């Protein structure tokens, strides 16, 4: 994966003695910026390079200052303290300590010692929206509170939250982090005009940063069984492919040249898709009509040999699964036809679901299929950091919900569904296999998170001693993209990690005039972005990390940086208590990764070997530039600029946007569990209903009836102010 923009001092912190993490502040309390790390001193000095600049006030506070925390992550199990269900009658962790209901989790006990504060847990166990709703009329009762980034920005603008930007000069770690990641700074800027210009009302959360997020995941063992080997494919039994519905997206004649990583990962080379010689595989299959699964496989084998001039040899599966993969959506559709028609050969049943989502009856997961459509068909905005917005090469915002290309892509997905290439439980959410596609050997491919899903190789696949089943990430597809320099066939992913949509804020009514509380809260935020803080907030305390005889950390190279290795007891406990799911383990038991910065270094160590293999291919491709992605900066070509997670609309503008009910998070394009999403509905059932009977009708309804044009205009005003603000502060 791509090297993250982490300060060089992270490596210094990692390589330094582990005892750095146990150093307490001086009696009476002080800011985290004056604790015992030399790397932290380096960070401070780098932000105070001008000898003429006055020294920023220290964030001093009384020892034992109490911070009332209404903070956590989405459930009672993932707060800063143990809930009754997790703790039971007492739970002993890998550090040998026993914790009971109400006890702070290890990370937060360590923070109490480091910062010389006391945390009072008031978290109600809700997601960020509901947690904010619970406290919004009682903000005087809490000092820090969870909320969505947009809600916190809106309420900060209304004067209810502390403007953290006013204290940045006293927060060298946080300030340095923002300076290194301009889009992060812009994503949390709550105002660009007036007295509150440059305001920041919450601390951002990163589930990794500047790295790929979701990936295509595929049962590669099935692909290998169908495509590899000498001679023709044979099978004892196969079904017929369905009557074709999907039509070609890629060319039907001519040649297309694309860059691929060499098979050994050593560099980049070009391969040619020769449609003049091989034809388009979808067009050829469509002309033939319904055929046996065996005939379909042999047609695809012959196409691969001819279209690529024998480049893949007898390991044709590399077109999809190899380091040198070059597949596109038409080739995927051909493969899906082969897979679904050869269920008897592949899983011994009469059924395989081609594309599926983790929980086909859960909107929060169903949306992954239209996200995938974006990378399959070269459409921006379907995996945006904010709503469905993206920055065009004209440096203006565009809304995917109002663009014809979006509905063309969604219609193509509906064609796949109509042809039986998408899970029945996605089309009809009453089907029983939703969420059990892999466990029951019925699912072929999804678009999801690599670490959590490839763990299924151990927990769901290879049951009863079976060997060879392999579910892993495969290369991002080739598609036709127009980045403003003309159409080109390349790989691009919009699934790029940046500021998440949740954060923690300081309640102005809560801290009131108490400088102790204010400075302690600010110190917590600043410490979390320090080199040591990033380790603690990802790994938990040092007892969960492998150390050498001299007390320093064992380290490994991750994305060009040295990061700690988790202790053997931690890894064993992670599998025992969380089935290998790092995120669940960290949140439920350690109390880390609840907010601030989550390094992927811990997660990577817990990734199944199969998961590491596929992710490694993608990482190499990103490093060599064959997978393009958004940038966390104002890119020279604005098309590559990542849209900020939040835009600084004024209260008046936000009030108006709030009236556009169909476009809201609870409207027609929800991405939350239990919500409604029009894109998902179109994939499953096609265009239907008043105002949505066709793509043209839907665009008109979104833009006019549902006020999409006004929404985009208001967002554009905020974006332009943000760009102007950025240019102003950067000369």
GUNUBA-755159 format. One record per residue (C-alpha): residue in three letters; x, y, z. Coordinates in steps of 0.05 Angstrom, whole numbers, padded with zeros to 5 digits, always signed. Example, Ala and Ser with C-alpha at 12.3 -4.5 7.8 and 13.67 -1.06 7.14 Angstrom:
BEGIN
ala+00246-00090+00156/ser+00273-00021+00143/
***
This chain:
BEGIN
unk+00000+00000+00000/unk+00022+00071-00011/unk+00069+00103+00039/unk+00029+00144+00089/unk+00048+00215+00103/unk+00071+00202+00174/unk+00123+00247+00206/unk+00193+00220+00207/unk+00189+00225+00282/unk+00142+00165+00282/unk+00201+00121+00267/unk+00240+00154+00322/unk+00184+00141+00371/unk+00178+00069+00350/unk+00252+00055+00355/unk+00259+00092+00421/unk+00252+00056+00487/unk+00182+00031+00501/unk+00187+00066+00568/unk+00173+00131+00533/unk+00100+00113+00533/unk+00099+00107+00609/unk+00130+00174+00626/unk+00081+00215+00668/unk+00073+00290+00663/unk+00101+00333+00717/unk+00059+00338+00781/unk+00003+00388+00773/unk-00008+00368+00701/unk+00019+00399+00638/unk+00009+00394+00564/unk+00025+00329+00528/unk+00074+00370+00487/unk+00123+00372+00545/unk+00124+00298+00561/unk+00187+00258+00558/unk+00197+00242+00484/unk+00255+00270+00445/unk+00217+00258+00381/unk+00161+00301+00408/unk+00212+00356+00421/unk+00233+00351+00349/unk+00161+00358+00327/unk+00152+00419+00371/unk+00215+00452+00346/unk+00195+00441+00274/unk+00132+00481+00285/unk+00169+00537+00320/unk+00226+00546+00271/unk+00223+00621+00272/unk+00266+00648+00329/unk+00228+00713+00328/unk+00160+00681+00338/unk+00134+00685+00410/unk+00130+00619+00447/unk+00059+00591+00447/unk+00026+00584+00515/unk+00032+00515+00546/unk-00032+00477+00557/unk-00026+00473+00633/unk-00078+00441+00677/unk-00084+00414+00747/unk-00064+00342+00761/unk-00124+00297+00763/unk-00168+00342+00722/unk-00232+00304+00705/unk-00256+00299+00633/unk-00327+00276+00624/unk-00327+00234+00560/unk-00389+00221+00519/unk-00346+00187+00467/unk-00341+00119+00434/unk-00353+00082+00370/unk-00423+00059+00352/unk-00440+00010+00407/unk-00437-00003+00483/unk-00380-00052+00469/unk-00336+00000+00436/unk-00330+00055+00487/unk-00272+00076+00531/unk-00296+00032+00588/unk-00318-00041+00591/unk-00392-00056+00585/unk-00425-00111+00625/unk-00430-00159+00566/unk-00356-00155+00548/unk-00329-00154+00619/unk-00376-00207+00646/unk-00355-00227+00716/unk-00285-00201+00701/unk-00242-00207+00639/unk-00166-00219+00640/unk-00127-00194+00580/unk-00060-00210+00550/unk-00026-00160+00597/unk-00046-00204+00656/unk-00094-00153+00685/unk-00167-00165+00701/unk-00221-00114+00683/unk-00292-00108+00708/unk-00354-00072+00683/unk-00343+00003+00683/unk-00267-00002+00685/unk-00230+00040+00634/unk-00200-00001+00579/unk-00123-00008+00577/unk-00111+00049+00528/unk-00151+00097+00571/unk-00119+00076+00636/unk-00052+00088+00603/unk-00076+00157+00579/unk-00097+00174+00650/unk-00025+00161+00673/unk+00008+00195+00614/unk-00035+00258+00616/unk-00047+00259+00692/unk-00122+00265+00683/unk-00184+00226+00703/unk-00235+00203+00651/unk-00308+00196+00671/unk-00344+00152+00621/unk-00413+00180+00602/unk-00418+00146+00534/unk-00488+00120+00521/unk-00465+00067+00471/unk-00495+00098+00409/unk-00471+00113+00339/unk-00444+00183+00330/unk-00511+00211+00306/unk-00552+00184+00364/unk-00498+00199+00415/unk-00499+00272+00394/unk-00575+00274+00394/unk-00574+00247+00466/unk-00527+00302+00491/unk-00543+00361+00447/unk-00590+00393+00498/unk-00544+00373+00556/unk-00476+00396+00532/unk-00461+00427+00599/unk-00457+00357+00628/unk-00400+00332+00583/unk-00331+00357+00564/unk-00320+00316+00500/unk-00374+00287+00456/unk-00380+00243+00394/unk-00416+00265+00331/unk-00414+00263+00256/unk-00365+00310+00224/unk-00421+00350+00191/unk-00462+00355+00255/unk-00403+00377+00296/unk-00382+00429+00245/unk-00453+00456+00241/unk-00459+00461+00317/unk-00390+00489+00323/unk-00410+00544+00275/unk-00470+00556+00320/unk-00424+00568+00379/unk-00435+00504+00418/unk-00365+00473+00410/unk-00295+00497+00423/unk-00257+00524+00363/unk-00194+00481+00367/unk-00159+00523+00315/unk-00151+00579+00366/unk-00103+00534+00404/unk-00064+00502+00347/unk+00001+00538+00364/unk-00001+00503+00432/unk-00015+00436+00398/unk+00048+00422+00357/unk+00033+00349+00342/unk-00037+00362+00316/unk-00013+00424+00278/unk+00043+00386+00245/unk-00004+00330+00224/unk-00051+00380+00190/unk+00006+00415+00155/unk+00028+00349+00124/unk-00042+00332+00100/unk-00075+00393+00068/unk-00141+00359+00051/unk-00146+00336+00123/unk-00140+00409+00144/unk-00192+00430+00093/unk-00238+00372+00113/unk-00244+00397+00184/unk-00245+00472+00169/unk-00313+00495+00195/unk-00311+00567+00170/unk-00273+00606+00118/unk-00300+00676+00132/unk-00309+00726+00188/unk-00283+00721+00259/unk-00284+00645+00259/unk-00244+00639+00194/unk-00204+00574+00195/unk-00244+00546+00253/unk-00238+00472+00272/unk-00293+00443+00314/unk-00273+00369+00320/unk-00213+00323+00319/unk-00214+00280+00257/unk-00214+00204+00257/unk-00173+00163+00208/unk-00183+00089+00196/unk-00116+00090+00162/unk-00098+00149+00118/unk-00073+00160+00047/unk-00083+00087+00029/unk-00133+00043-00009/unk-00195+00024+00029/unk-00241-00027-00006/unk-00218-00078-00056/unk-00249-00129-00104/unk-00248-00197-00069/unk-00255-00262-00108/unk-00254-00338-00099/unk-00190-00346-00139/unk-00188-00421-00130/unk-00252-00425-00173/unk-00221-00380-00226/unk-00159-00424-00228/unk-00201-00487-00234/unk-00240-00459-00293/unk-00185-00423-00332/unk-00118-00455-00320/unk-00085-00514-00355/unk-00072-00545-00423/unk-00126-00565-00471/unk-00200-00553-00463/unk-00240-00549-00399/unk-00285-00609-00385/unk-00336-00621-00330/unk-00381-00679-00311/unk-00440-00632-00306/unk-00455-00559-00319/unk-00516-00515-00327/unk-00530-00468-00384/unk-00515-00395-00381/unk-00576-00350-00377/unk-00603-00312-00437/unk-00555-00253-00445/unk-00578-00185-00419/unk-00512-00148-00406/unk-00481-00116-00468/unk-00408-00095-00480/unk-00377-00035-00444/unk-00307-00044-00473/unk-00293-00037-00548/unk-00314-00091-00598/unk-00257-00076-00646/unk-00189-00043-00647/unk-00136-00049-00594/unk-00129-00023-00523/unk-00062-00017-00489/unk-00057-00016-00414/unk-00001-00014-00362/unk+00006-00074-00316/unk+00055-00094-00263/unk+00102-00148-00285/unk+00086-00217-00259/unk+00144-00216-00210/unk+00127-00145-00187/unk+00193-00116-00210/unk+00166-00062-00255/unk+00113-00041-00305/unk+00100-00066-00375/unk+00046-00056-00427/unk-00004-00108-00451/unk-00052-00103-00509/unk-00125-00124-00512/unk-00131-00142-00586/unk-00205-00138-00603/unk-00191-00143-00677/unk-00162-00212-00666/unk-00205-00238-00609/unk-00268-00197-00611/unk-00303-00173-00548/unk-00318-00233-00504/unk-00387-00208-00483/unk-00407-00194-00555/unk-00385-00264-00575/unk-00423-00297-00519/unk-00484-00255-00533/unk-00483-00275-00606/unk-00480-00348-00586/unk-00537-00341-00537/unk-00548-00389-00479/unk-00494-00443-00478/unk-00468-00496-00431/unk-00421-00476-00376/unk-00366-00517-00408/unk-00375-00481-00475/unk-00373-00414-00439/unk-00308-00431-00404/unk-00274-00454-00467/unk-00297-00392-00504/unk-00267-00349-00449/unk-00202-00389-00449/unk-00195-00380-00524/unk-00210-00306-00519/unk-00156-00295-00466/unk-00105-00332-00509/unk-00121-00291-00571/unk-00136-00223-00541/unk-00071-00223-00502/unk-00028-00260-00552/unk-00012-00317-00505/unk+00014-00268-00452/unk-00018-00307-00395/unk+00000-00376-00422/unk-00036-00433-00387/unk-00044-00392-00324/unk-00102-00352-00352/unk-00128-00339-00282/unk-00073-00287-00276/unk-00116-00241-00321/unk-00160-00234-00259/unk-00120-00256-00199/unk-00046-00245-00215/unk+00002-00188-00201/unk-00001-00174-00276/unk-00078-00175-00279/unk-00110-00132-00333/unk-00184-00151-00328/unk-00242-00105-00345/unk-00316-00109-00331/unk-00333-00146-00396/unk-00283-00199-00380/unk-00312-00202-00309/unk-00382-00212-00336/unk-00357-00269-00380/unk-00324-00300-00319/unk-00387-00292-00277/unk-00426-00329-00331/unk-00375-00385-00328/unk-00376-00388-00252/unk-00451-00388-00243/unk-00461-00441-00298/unk-00409-00488-00267/unk-00433-00492-00196/unk-00431-00568-00196/unk-00357-00567-00212/unk-00340-00511-00164/unk-00381-00523-00102/unk-00421-00586-00116/unk-00489-00551-00115/unk-00536-00523-00167/unk-00523-00451-00147/unk-00468-00399-00141/unk-00481-00325-00130/unk-00435-00283-00173/unk-00430-00214-00141/unk-00455-00205-00070/unk-00447-00157-00012/unk-00428-00176+00059/unk-00501-00170+00082/unk-00546-00166+00022/unk-00605-00144+00065/unk-00567-00088+00099/unk-00565-00021+00063/unk-00499-00004+00096/unk-00468-00064+00060/unk-00513-00064-00003/unk-00483+00002-00024/unk-00416-00032-00036/unk-00443-00058-00103/unk-00456+00011-00131/unk-00389+00033-00104/unk-00358-00024-00143/unk-00396+00000-00204/unk-00356+00064-00202/unk-00290+00029-00212/unk-00320-00020-00262/unk-00349+00033-00308/unk-00304+00094-00296/unk-00353+00136-00256/unk-00333+00185-00202/unk-00372+00203-00139/unk-00399+00135-00121/unk-00346+00126-00067/unk-00339+00198-00046/unk-00315+00221+00022/unk-00377+00266+00025/unk-00445+00248-00002/unk-00436+00234-00077/unk-00391+00293-00092/unk-00325+00295-00129/unk-00279+00350-00156/unk-00277+00355-00231/unk-00217+00377-00272/unk-00253+00444-00275/unk-00241+00449-00200/unk-00315+00450-00188/unk-00357+00401-00149/unk-00400+00350-00185/unk-00456+00306-00157/unk-00458+00235-00183/unk-00532+00232-00169/unk-00544+00283-00223/unk-00500+00255-00278/unk-00520+00209-00335/unk-00457+00167-00331/unk-00477+00145-00262/unk-00543+00118-00284/unk-00511+00084-00344/unk-00466+00046-00296/unk-00523+00029-00248/unk-00565+00004-00308/unk-00507-00041-00329/unk-00507-00070-00258/unk-00582-00082-00265/unk-00568-00119-00330/unk-00521-00164-00290/unk-00575-00175-00238/unk-00627-00191-00291/unk-00580-00243-00320/unk-00571-00277-00253/unk-00500-00253-00241/unk-00516-00218-00175/unk-00538-00254-00112/unk-00611-00271-00106/unk-00610-00244-00034/unk-00587-00176-00061/unk-00646-00173-00109/unk-00695-00202-00059/unk-00672-00185+00011/unk-00718-00237+00041/unk-00672-00291+00014/unk-00639-00330+00070/unk-00566-00329+00047/unk-00553-00256+00060/unk-00489-00252+00102/unk-00473-00326+00092/unk-00448-00328+00021/unk-00378-00351+00038/unk-00397-00395+00096/unk-00443-00435+00052/unk-00396-00435-00009/unk-00447-00397-00049/unk-00411-00331-00061/unk-00359-00315-00113/unk-00341-00241-00110/unk-00352-00179-00069/unk-00323-00110-00058/unk-00303-00100+00014/unk-00247-00090+00066/unk-00189-00137+00057/unk-00169-00153+00129/unk-00236-00168+00159/unk-00261-00207+00099/unk-00200-00249+00082/unk-00201-00274+00154/unk-00258-00317+00128/unk-00205-00361+00096/unk-00192-00386+00166/unk-00260-00380+00199/unk-00309-00397+00143/unk-00271-00430+00085/unk-00226-00491+00088/unk-00274-00524+00136/unk-00264-00595+00161/unk-00192-00596+00138/unk-00206-00578+00066/unk-00148-00544+00031/unk-00143-00498-00029/unk-00203-00453-00020/unk-00178-00382-00028/unk-00216-00317-00022/unk-00171-00257-00034/unk-00165-00187-00062/unk-00153-00180-00136/unk-00129-00122-00178/unk-00172-00060-00189/unk-00205-00065-00259/unk-00185-00029-00322/unk-00239+00021-00343/unk-00247+00082-00388/unk-00235+00145-00347/unk-00233+00217-00368/unk-00191+00258-00319/unk-00197+00319-00364/unk-00139+00299-00408/unk-00182+00255-00452/unk-00210+00184-00447/unk-00159+00133-00425/unk-00161+00061-00404/unk-00130+00056-00336/unk-00142+00035-00264/unk-00169+00085-00215/unk-00197+00076-00146/unk-00238+00128-00109/unk-00236+00084-00047/unk-00180+00124-00014/unk-00173+00133+00061/unk-00181+00203+00089/unk-00220+00236+00146/unk-00277+00191+00167/unk-00346+00219+00178/unk-00343+00216+00255/unk-00303+00256+00305/unk-00298+00281+00376/unk-00309+00352+00398/unk-00300+00394+00461/unk-00365+00420+00490/unk-00361+00495+00502/unk-00416+00492+00555/unk-00382+00432+00587/unk-00313+00461+00598/unk-00342+00530+00609/unk-00290+00577+00639/unk-00251+00520+00669/unk-00182+00526+00637/unk-00161+00460+00668/unk-00215+00422+00631/unk-00203+00459+00566/unk-00128+00449+00567/unk-00134+00376+00587/unk-00182+00362+00529/unk-00136+00399+00480/unk-00076+00360+00507/unk-00112+00294+00496/unk-00124+00312+00423/unk-00053+00336+00413/unk-00023+00274+00445/unk-00064+00229+00401/unk-00029+00258+00339/unk+00041+00253+00369/unk+00086+00195+00346/unk+00075+00159+00412/unk+00001+00175+00413/unk-00009+00145+00344/unk+00022+00080+00369/unk-00020+00080+00433/unk-00085+00096+00396/unk-00072+00038+00348/unk-00037-00015+00390/unk-00057-00001+00461/unk-00005+00003+00517/unk+00065-00026+00512/unk+00045-00091+00546/unk+00010-00111+00482/unk+00072-00098+00439/unk+00133-00142+00429/unk+00195-00113+00461/unk+00270-00128+00460/unk+00313-00141+00521/unk+00331-00067+00526/unk+00257-00048+00528/unk+00253-00021+00457/unk+00201-00046+00408/unk+00209-00101+00358/unk+00192-00068+00292/unk+00176-00085+00220/unk+00173-00046+00156/unk+00103-00023+00138/unk+00095+00024+00079/unk+00166+00048+00086/unk+00162+00062+00160/unk+00183+00022+00221/unk+00123+00003+00264/unk+00118-00041+00326/unk+00104-00116+00324/unk+00047-00140+00367/unk+00062-00187+00424/unk+00051-00261+00414/unk+00000-00261+00471/unk-00037-00203+00438/unk-00042-00240+00372/unk-00066-00304+00407/unk-00118-00264+00446/unk-00141-00228+00384/unk-00159-00294+00351/unk-00190-00322+00414/unk-00233-00262+00431/unk-00247-00230+00363/unk-00236-00284+00311/unk-00176-00248+00284/unk-00213-00183+00271/unk-00164-00130+00293/unk-00213-00072+00293/unk-00264-00108+00337/unk-00209-00131+00385/unk-00178-00062+00390/unk-00244-00026+00402/unk-00277-00077+00447/unk-00218-00097+00491/unk-00160-00048+00484/unk-00201+00016+00476/unk-00158+00038+00417/unk-00180+00057+00347/unk-00242+00092+00374/unk-00221+00159+00344/unk-00160+00199+00324/unk-00109+00160+00282/unk-00113+00086+00270/unk-00049+00059+00237/unk-00060+00001+00190/unk+00006-00029+00215/unk-00028-00068+00271/unk-00084-00090+00225/unk-00036-00113+00172/unk-00002-00161+00221/unk-00069-00193+00235/unk-00085-00202+00161/unk-00091-00274+00137/unk-00035-00296+00092/unk-00083-00299+00033/unk-00105-00228+00048/unk-00033-00205+00049/unk-00021-00236-00018/unk-00076-00199-00055/unk-00065-00134-00018/unk+00009-00140-00034/unk-00006-00142-00108/unk-00049-00079-00102/unk+00003-00045-00059/unk+00057-00057-00111/unk+00011-00031-00167/unk-00003+00033-00128/unk+00071+00043-00114/unk+00088+00034-00187/unk+00032+00081-00208/unk-00012+00032-00247/unk-00069+00046-00199/unk-00087+00120-00196/unk-00125+00150-00137/unk-00147+00216-00105/unk-00095+00258-00069/unk-00101+00288+00000/unk-00080+00355-00028/unk-00103+00405-00080/unk-00076+00366-00139/unk-00047+00401-00200/unk-00103+00366-00239/unk-00163+00380-00194/unk-00196+00315-00217/unk-00148+00278-00171/unk-00164+00321-00110/unk-00200+00283-00055/unk-00264+00318-00037/unk-00263+00341+00036/unk-00305+00300+00085/unk-00340+00364+00108/unk-00349+00431+00072/unk-00355+00497+00110/unk-00425+00517+00093/unk-00455+00572+00136/unk-00512+00559+00184/unk-00561+00591+00136/unk-00536+00546+00080/unk-00538+00484+00124/unk-00608+00501+00145/unk-00629+00504+00073/unk-00592+00439+00055/unk-00628+00406+00113/unk-00695+00419+00078/unk-00674+00376+00019/unk-00702+00314+00053/unk-00693+00265-00005/unk-00619+00281-00010/unk-00606+00276+00065/unk-00573+00217+00100/unk-00643+00192+00116/unk-00671+00204+00047/unk-00669+00168-00020/unk-00593+00157-00021/unk-00580+00132+00049/unk-00517+00091+00062/unk-00539+00070+00132/unk-00569+00006+00158/unk-00644+00007+00151/unk-00642+00064+00102/unk-00666+00069+00030/unk-00619+00075-00029/unk-00644+00088-00099/unk-00580+00062-00131/unk-00587-00004-00095/unk-00660-00008-00116/unk-00643+00005-00189/unk-00589-00049-00188/unk-00639-00099-00160/unk-00703-00080-00196/unk-00687-00029-00250/unk-00718+00039-00260/unk-00789+00044-00233/unk-00836+00091-00198/unk-00861+00161-00211/unk-00804+00206-00230/unk-00754+00148-00232/unk-00779+00107-00290/unk-00716+00122-00331/unk-00647+00152-00322/unk-00670+00218-00352/unk-00731+00220-00306/unk-00689+00204-00246/unk-00637+00258-00260/unk-00692+00309-00270/unk-00726+00288-00205/unk-00661+00292-00166/unk-00640+00358-00195/unk-00707+00394-00195/unk-00760+00361-00151/unk-00710+00339-00097/unk-00670+00405-00103/unk-00605+00373-00125/unk-00585+00433-00166/unk-00593+00479-00106/unk-00556+00430-00062/unk-00497+00428-00110/unk-00497+00504-00116/unk-00492+00511-00040/unk-00437+00459-00036/unk-00400+00493-00092/unk-00402+00560-00056/unk-00370+00527+00005/unk-00318+00491-00037/unk-00298+00556-00073/unk-00291+00591-00006/unk-00248+00534+00019/unk-00203+00537-00042/unk-00196+00612-00034/unk-00181+00603+00040/unk-00127+00551+00025/unk-00094+00596-00026/unk-00097+00654+00023/unk-00063+00617+00081/unk-00011+00587+00034/unk+00007+00652-00001/
***
